[in-house]
Amino acid sequence: MNTGNKVDHTEKKKYPWTAKRIAAWICIIVLVAMYVVTLVAAIMSKPGADTLFKASLALTIFLPIVCWVFIWLYGFFTDKKTIASLNILNSNPEARKKMEDEIRESEVKKAEEKEDSQE
């Protein structure tokens, strides 16, 4: 028997367009456009193709770094944790304590095994 209380799971979750998301998309679009222009210039043997290729290599490194710095600054000035946050080890004190305890236990266990093997 159908009660008519079906849940519609086709609804997509909407993500807000934040400054970080916009910066990431701008970075992606600029890199792709630059690669396409460089490829077309190389295929058509344009005189500045070698310069475009060098610019592509430089921007491939430079743009992601600038995007990371922007995301880090955004998190720094808004006091929010981002993927670019520098305090990764301090972000979850319980997990850090557990990790340190496990490391300490493994070091003690190795020391005990080493002492046993020497006897």
N, C-alpha and C positions, 0 to 999 in steps of 0.2 A: 504494500500500500504506500503510495507516494503522499507525503505530508506537505510537499511544496516548499520545504525549508532547505533548499539546496544552497550550498555555498559556492559562490562563483570564484574559482581559482584562476581564472584567466586574467584577472586584474593584475597589471604589472605595477611593481613598486616604483614610485617616482623618486628620483634622487635630485636634491636641490643643486642648482648651478652655483657653486661657491667659487670664490676667487682662485682657490687651488685648482679646481677642476677646469676652469677657464684657462688658466696659465698652462696646464698640462696639454689641453687641446690645441692651444696656440703653438706650443712647442712641436707637437706632432705634425700639425699642418705645415709649419714652416720647414721642418726637416723633409717631409715628403715632397713639398713643392721644390725645394732646393735639389733633391735627388732627381726629380723628373727633369728640371731645367738642365742640370748637368748631363744627364743621359742624352737628352735631345741635342744639346750642343756637341757632345762627343760624337754622336751618330752622324750629325750633319757636318762634321769637321769644321766647326766655327773656330775662328782664330783665338778666342779667349777660353777655349774648353779646358786647357790645362790650369788656368787660373781659377775657373769655376770648380774644378776638381779639388784643388788645394783648399778653396774656401769651404767646400763640402766637408772635407776632412776636419778642418778647424771647427766648423760649426757643429759637427757631429759630437765633438767633445765639449765645446763651450756651451751650447744651448741646454743640454741636460743639467749641467752644473749650475747654470743661472736659474733654471727651474727649481732645482733642489734648494738653492739659497733662498729663493722667493718663498717656497713652502716652509722652510725653516724660520725665516723672518716672520711669516704669518703666525706660526705657532708660538714664536717667542713673544711677539707683541700682543697676542690675544690670550696668552697663558693657556694654550691648548696643546695637547700632545698630538704630534703629527708623525708621519712615517720618517720625517727628517729630524726628529728630536734627537738631541745628543745625550739624553739621560736614559738610555734604554735599560741599563742595569738597575737604575733606581725607580723605574716606572711601576714595578710590582714587588713591594718589599717581601711579601710572603714567598713568592717564587724565588727571589734572590736568596733568602735565608735557606730555603730547601736545597737550592743548588749548591750553596756553600757547605751545608751539612753533608751532602752527598760527596762532595770533593774531599772534605775532611775525612769522612769515613773510608773512602777509597785509599787515601794516603796512609791512614793508620793500618788498613788491611795490607797494603803493599809492604809497609815497614815490618809488620808482624811476619809476613811470608818470607821476607828477606832474612830476618833473625832466625826463623825456623830452618831455612836452607843453610845457614852458616853453621848451625849446630851439628 
